[in-house]
Amino acid sequence: MYRSKVSTPESDRTFSGSVPDVYEQRFVPLIFVPYARDLGERLGGQSEGSILEIAAGTGVVTRELAATLPDSVSITATDLNPGMLERAMDVGTARPVRWEQADVMSLPFDDAAFDVVVCQFGVMFFQPKAEAFASMRRVLEPGGRLLFNVWESLAVNDFARVAMEGVNTVCVDDPVQFFERTPHGYHDRDTISADLRAGGFTDPPSIEQVGHRSRSDSAEDVAIAFCHGTPLRNELERRGCLAEATAAATTALVATFGTGPIEAGISALVIDVTA
């Protein structure tokens, strides 16, 4: 059994050390690629103008946009964490994009500088949400578009739910709540709509549920992706149980899905709103 101080939202936002590499190698293909393609398709009609990507991570959406949108659409990709941006730049894109470290709460861009703001699975980490939305709205042209997605609950994201059940067989006295609290903690449609209104978006948003299947060669690969490739690693390392928790997650995933290849359902909400 392990005990530690409860993580803060700040620790939830820390992607450092080897996390960016594991995130790109294992987590991106596991759950992020289909949603990056979805966002790219939704922006496929963009023939000119400028796009700002927030919380670009290791660049899965950036790569999709650079590969599918014409050169007449400029792309600026930002992230709070230098390690994630460095990994994204190392992977590269099909055409040049502008990379910049930036905090959504204080974006270093002029008012009305972009036609589109896009954010894949980053909004859940922003605090306070309404202030983050206000910051994004400030840099949008009047009539511009904010497009983002958020994970639905753990109940409908099977790999994450089962992996965390396994981890918490190790952390019985001090359950790990990172995934429930942050990545899968912001999916109430009324709350999202209210936060957007508080951030200055007066038009009602379009909110669409989008499901996919997540596939992996093995349960161990899934466990490593979740335990080593996300800020969950920060909690497990502080407790001194990273290896044991990863093994426990693997055991739980094998018991539910088998030894591999394995697959499970994933579900997210895609939100589209006009400034």
C-alpha positions in Angstrom: 0.0 0.0 0.0 1.3 3.5 -0.8 0.4 7.0 0.5 1.2 10.4 -1.0 0.0 13.9 -1.1 -3.0 14.4 -3.4 -1.9 15.8 -6.8 -2.8 19.3 -7.7 -4.1 20.4 -11.1 -0.6 21.8 -11.8 0.9 18.4 -11.5 -1.8 17.1 -13.8 -0.5 19.4 -16.5 3.1 18.3 -16.3 4.4 16.3 -19.2 8.1 16.1 -18.6 11.1 13.6 -18.5 10.4 10.6 -20.7 6.6 11.2 -20.8 6.6 13.0 -24.2 8.5 10.1 -25.9 6.2 7.4 -24.4 3.2 9.6 -25.2 4.1 9.9 -28.8 5.2 6.3 -29.3 2.4 4.5 -27.5 -0.5 6.8 -26.4 -0.9 8.7 -29.7 -1.5 5.6 -31.8 -3.6 4.1 -29.1 -6.3 6.7 -28.7 -5.5 10.1 -30.4 -5.1 9.3 -34.1 -8.7 8.7 -35.0 -9.8 11.9 -33.3 -7.0 13.9 -35.0 -8.4 12.7 -38.3 -11.9 13.6 -37.2 -10.8 17.2 -36.5 -8.9 17.4 -39.7 -12.0 16.3 -41.7 -14.1 19.0 -39.9 -11.6 21.6 -41.0 -11.2 20.2 -44.5 -13.2 23.0 -46.0 -10.7 25.6 -44.8 -9.0 27.0 -48.0 -7.3 30.1 -46.6 -6.8 32.0 -43.4 -5.0 31.1 -40.1 -5.4 28.3 -37.6 -4.1 28.4 -34.0 -3.7 25.0 -32.3 -3.6 25.0 -28.5 -2.2 22.1 -26.4 -0.7 20.6 -29.5 1.1 17.9 -27.5 3.5 15.9 -29.7 1.7 17.2 -32.8 -0.8 14.5 -33.9 -3.4 17.1 -35.0 -0.7 19.5 -36.3 0.6 16.7 -38.6 -3.0 16.0 -39.8 -3.7 19.6 -40.6 -0.3 20.2 -42.3 -0.9 17.1 -44.5 -4.5 17.9 -45.5 -4.9 21.7 -45.6 -3.4 23.9 -48.4 -0.4 26.1 -47.9 -2.8 29.1 -48.0 -3.9 28.1 -44.5 -1.2 29.1 -42.0 -0.8 26.9 -38.9 0.5 28.0 -35.5 0.9 25.1 -33.0 1.4 25.8 -29.3 1.8 23.9 -26.1 2.5 24.8 -22.5 5.1 22.0 -22.1 8.5 22.5 -23.8 9.2 18.7 -23.9 6.0 18.0 -25.8 6.7 20.7 -28.4 10.3 19.5 -28.8 9.0 16.0 -29.5 6.5 17.4 -32.0 9.2 19.3 -33.8 11.4 16.2 -33.9 8.6 14.2 -35.6 8.0 17.1 -38.0 5.2 18.0 -40.4 4.5 17.7 -44.1 4.9 21.4 -44.5 6.2 24.2 -42.3 4.2 25.3 -39.3 5.0 27.8 -36.6 5.7 26.3 -33.2 5.5 28.3 -30.0 5.4 27.6 -26.3 2.3 29.3 -24.9 -0.1 29.1 -22.0 -3.8 29.2 -23.0 -4.4 31.6 -20.1 -2.1 34.3 -21.6 -1.8 33.7 -25.3 1.0 35.8 -26.8 -1.1 36.8 -29.9 -3.0 39.9 -31.0 -6.8 40.2 -30.7 -8.7 38.7 -33.6 -5.5 37.1 -35.0 -6.9 33.8 -36.1 -9.8 32.4 -38.1 -9.9 29.1 -36.3 -8.7 27.9 -32.9 -8.5 24.1 -32.5 -7.6 22.0 -29.4 -7.5 18.3 -29.1 -8.1 16.9 -25.6 -6.5 19.9 -23.8 -9.5 21.8 -22.5 -9.9 19.4 -19.6 -6.6 20.6 -18.2 -7.4 24.3 -18.3 -8.3 26.2 -15.1 -10.5 28.2 -14.9 -12.3 26.9 -18.0 -14.3 30.1 -18.6 -11.1 32.2 -18.6 -9.4 29.8 -21.0 -12.4 30.1 -23.3 -12.3 33.9 -23.1 -8.6 33.8 -24.0 -9.3 31.7 -27.0 -12.2 33.9 -28.1 -10.0 37.0 -27.8 -7.6 35.8 -30.5 -10.4 34.7 -32.8 -11.8 36.9 -35.6 -15.4 37.9 -35.1 -17.3 34.9 -36.6 -14.3 32.7 -36.1 -14.5 29.1 -35.1 -13.4 27.2 -31.9 -13.2 23.5 -32.4 -12.2 21.1 -29.6 -12.8 17.7 -28.2 -13.0 16.3 -24.6 -13.1 12.7 -23.4 -16.3 11.3 -22.0 -16.4 9.5 -18.7 -14.3 6.5 -17.8 -17.5 4.4 -17.9 -17.4 4.6 -21.7 -13.6 4.5 -22.2 -12.8 1.0 -21.4 -9.0 0.8 -21.6 -8.6 3.8 -19.3 -11.2 2.5 -16.8 -9.8 -1.0 -16.5 -6.2 0.3 -16.3 -7.1 2.6 -13.5 -9.0 -0.2 -11.7 -5.7 -2.2 -11.9 -3.6 0.7 -10.7 -5.8 1.2 -7.7 -5.4 -2.4 -6.5 -1.9 -1.2 -5.6 -3.0 2.2 -4.3 -5.8 1.0 -2.1 -5.3 3.3 0.8 -4.7 6.4 -1.5 -6.6 5.8 -4.8 -5.2 7.5 -7.9 -7.8 9.8 -9.3 -5.9 11.6 -12.1 -7.9 10.2 -15.0 -11.2 10.5 -13.4 -10.4 14.1 -12.2 -8.8 15.5 -15.3 -8.8 13.8 -18.7 -12.2 12.2 -18.1 -13.5 14.8 -15.7 -15.1 17.4 -18.1 -17.9 16.0 -20.2 -21.1 17.4 -18.8 -22.7 19.2 -21.8 -24.5 21.8 -19.8 -21.3 22.7 -17.9 -19.4 23.0 -21.2 -22.1 25.2 -22.7 -22.2 27.4 -19.6 -18.4 27.8 -19.5 -18.4 28.8 -23.2 -21.1 31.4 -22.5 -19.1 32.7 -19.5 -16.0 32.9 -21.8 -17.9 35.2 -24.3 -19.3 32.7 -26.8 -22.9 33.7 -27.3 -23.9 31.2 -30.0 -25.0 27.8 -28.7 -22.3 25.2 -29.4 -22.7 22.0 -31.4 -21.8 19.1 -29.2 -21.5 15.7 -30.8 -20.6 12.3 -29.3 -18.0 10.5 -31.4 -17.0 6.9 -30.7 -14.1 4.8 -32.0 -12.4 1.5 -31.3 -8.9 1.6 -29.7 -6.6 -1.3 -30.6 -3.2 -2.5 -29.2 -0.9 -5.4 -29.8 -1.0 -6.2 -26.1 -2.4 -5.4 -22.7 1.1 -4.5 -21.5 1.4 -1.8 -24.2 -1.8 -0.2 -23.0 -0.7 -0.3 -19.4 2.6 1.4 -20.3 0.9 4.0 -22.4 -1.4 5.1 -19.5 1.1 4.7 -16.6 4.3 6.0 -18.3 3.0 8.3 -21.1 0.7 10.6 -19.1 1.0 12.8 -16.0 -0.3 9.7 -14.1 3.4 8.8 -14.0 4.0 11.8 -11.7 1.6 10.3 -9.1 3.0 6.8 -9.3 6.6 7.9 -9.1 5.9 10.0 -6.0 4.4 6.9 -4.5 7.3 4.8 -5.5 5.1 2.3 -7.2 5.4 2.9 -11.0 6.5 -0.6 -11.9 4.1 -2.3 -9.5 1.2 -0.2 -10.7 2.0 -0.8 -14.4 2.1 -4.6 -13.7 -1.3 -4.4 -11.9 -2.8 -2.4 -14.8 -1.5 -5.1 -17.2 -3.0 -7.8 -15.1 -6.4 -6.1 -15.0 -6.3 -5.4 -18.8 -5.4 -9.1 -19.5 -8.2 -10.3 -17.3 -10.7 -8.1 -19.2 -9.5 -8.1 -22.8 -7.0 -11.0 -23.1 -3.3 -11.1 -24.0 -3.6 -9.4 -27.4 -4.1 -8.1 -29.8 -6.9 -6.3 -27.9 -9.4 -3.6 -28.6 -11.9 -1.5 -26.7 -14.3 1.3 -27.1 -13.3 5.0 -26.7 -15.7 7.9 -26.6 -15.4 11.7 -26.8 -17.4 14.8 -27.4 -16.6 17.2 -30.2 -17.6 20.8 -29.7 -17.8 23.4 -32.4 -18.8 27.0 -31.7 -18.6 30.3 -33.4 -17.2 33.4 -31.9 
